[in-house]
């Protein structure tokens, strides 16, 4: 409709229009618009979504790049709601590939396959940092092997009020402590794995987790699909949305945002030695000074941005939003 109607034209001008349409028999027919009426949802909402593959293991869709954040956010929320009891065994892995319209689609498919391979990971040992029972749920805090922290809320009750001892069980590392609901599951190779009910997990326990992860890639050229892919914990998806909100609030202008991005990239390259080592304390101080000088940040916001800069998330957020999504800063102030 956007191609037929002008910017300010009313839909009533479509009355009597003649157009051609191809039917299921592959024959073209000339049709005339006889009446116009408002459609109820969901037909009233245009949804440009093309499903490329749909099965229990993989779901590939083609959506506008501007809708990616909303689509991925919806998938994550749905996964957390429906897989909350088995999140450690049925992970969600998200790969986003952006590309210009004229890029060969074969390169997109190849990049997608490369990303899917990178997202695969062996189970990791996560250490329980805190346990907080709250009604029918148990809130757990974990420390990942990379030092990152994760918070998970797991249901412990069935809809009829009984304890759910069937699904929310974690594979734990061997320990001297034995809980009433512990059980062993035989393995095809090696010793049996001990599973422990989530309500009996305690601080210090270590559990095996199949990690949920995501990555983003923009193919401005076909050669980009051969470059190394940075994979992050799925929890960083929500974190990067928060980081961008802070940037959009604190950066004084588009120029200020680009200045910080360039300074971070150039200084990080200059201060990293050949072995990849970086003086973290000096880097923290330098990042803090740049943010305070260039942006209007509070101490709390500066701390959040410094942490994101040190693990590379801030650079990724700036690049994706400023150069890929073409977001503008300061226009609505």
C-alpha angles and dihedrals in degrees: 000000000000089000093051102041123063124233096273101019121127121235089239089078088071091071110115095011114148121215140162124244131181116229131209088273088061091243122131119232131186112236132186124212104241103173140008127211137162112263122226121236134310090028090049090064121070109225113186097197124138118191110217099174133003125181137122092273103039138027118186122180136170114224136159111278091237090061097051097096092051094045095048091044090054092049092050092049092048092048092050091050098046100033100038091117095050103028091126093058103032105047127187115232118189127192121184119196117184122189142164117261095250096051112115107262092220088067089053092052091048091050089049091054091049090052092049089054092049093049092059113097140170118247115280130214110243120189119220109238100175139004122202118178111204116177111290091356138067118211114209131189119203138189112219123215089255091057095256122131129231132193120204132178114205125189114233100183135072120230090260092056099257121130111269101227093155108071113017097071124129128212102238134198115252113281138165092241117094123196127201094248098043114127137174124235116202117237129210088237132020131008123331119274119241117224123200128198112248093236089060096050114117137194111283096029115132120217134188112244130185096218123234109222144170141196138187129213132176116202103208085157132019090242090065090078090071095056122103114276121226111216121197138189112272090240088067089068092072090038093057090052088056092047092053091050089055092048093049089050100043105033106095095212145345089269092053091051092049091046092056091046092053093045092051093049097045096043093046090053092046096048098043112092127218092271092054095252121146130187098243098193094051091044091053092052093047093049090049092052093049094049093048093047098044104031136040097243130162121222091259093049091045090054091051093048093045091055090049091048092051095054094041096250096115092055090049092049093049094047095047097046101036101039106022104034091028093224117181125219125211098012095112097043 
